[in-house]
C-alpha cells in the first residue's frame, strides 16, 4: 500500500514541492482570529484541548481530540477555546511551488480536518514534531519544518487510501486502475499518449476507461494531459527556461505548438504569461 502511494505522489511532489515554515507553537486561549494569508496555505496540529473553528458563512467545526487542520488555500478562520484551559497547537505556513497553479491545491477541499490518531504511520513523526516544536533544542525550527512536510505527505496518502477525495486529480490517483494512467502521464508528459495507450496502462477497455476518467477526474484524459503539460511549462517559465526547450520537454514539438496549447488553456501566450509574472 505504501509503495503504491509513494509512486502516485512522487511525480507530483518532485515537480511541485511543498515547503512548510512553523509560525506558532504553544497555547491559544479564548478567541484567536487567523486572517487569510496572502499566498499559500496553513496547517494546524492540535496537540491537546477542545476548540471550535468558525469559517465565514459556515457552521462551526468542533475539535475535541488531537487533530490536524489543513488549509491548502488562503481562508480566514476563528479559533475559539476555553479562556483558561486553552488548547496547545503547532502551526505552519505552507508554500506550494507554483502557487495557485500547483495541482495539489486544486485537488484538495478548502479544509481538511482529521484526528491525529487516524493518520496512518504518523504517530512517531507527530511525537517528534511536538517534542521539538514545544522544546528549545538547537535547530528545532529547521527540523520541525521538515516534519510538517512529512505529515502533509502522510495526510495526502491517508486521503487517497480512505477515498476521501470526491473528485479531481487526487480522486483519480485514489482509483486502483485510473491511477496507473495518471502516473504514466505525470512521469512521461512528453510521450504521445493516445486514449488506447492510457486505457491499456490502466488495464481497462477504451470506452470504460474514458467514461471512468471523465466521471472521477472531471475531464477527458486529453484535457488532463494538456493541463499537466501546461503546469509543467509554467513551472519551467518561472525558472527562466528557454521556450524551445520547454516545448520539447513537455511534449510539444515546437514553440508554436506549445503557444497554441498554452493560450487555449490560459487565455494568453507563454511569453505574455511570463511577462505578467515578472511584472507582479
C-alpha angles and dihedrals in degrees: 000000000000094000091052092050092048090054091051094050101037099082092044095050094040092054097033110027124185124222125200130203121186113229102169140028122167142047128337115199129188117342122355122179121205114199115213107269116241092244139000127017142272139236125207124194114198107206096179141347137056123275142178116216117205123197121186112271095001136100115266116269112223123211118190102158132048103291148168123236115193122190109183092180133041110277131153119237143170124224115205119193136162108289092229108028096035123170133274115234141172112204134187138183116235122216112195112202107243093025114226089000091065105115092217091063092053092048096056130076120245092261132020116193120183133163108245090233090061095060105096115231095001100107098096094038091053092046091055092042093055092043091055097037093054095037134072104235122147111266093013095140094055091047096045091049090057091046091054088055090051091051090051091054090049090051092052089051090048094051092050096045092048092047090234094144109089101196147348132050099331090048088054091048088052092057112097093225108024091054090068091061093044093050090049091053092044094050098039107029094156094061117102097245113197122195089249093052093050092046090051091049088055094046092239137118117261095250096043091047094049092049095045093046093052092044097049105028094035101233141052120281089247093053091047092051091050091049092050092049092050091050089053090048091052091051091051091048090055088054091054095247121163115264094228092057092044091054092055095044095052097044107269118118097216145015089254093055092048092047091053093050092043093052092046089053101038106020093240136066123261091254092051091047092052091048092053091051092048091049091051 
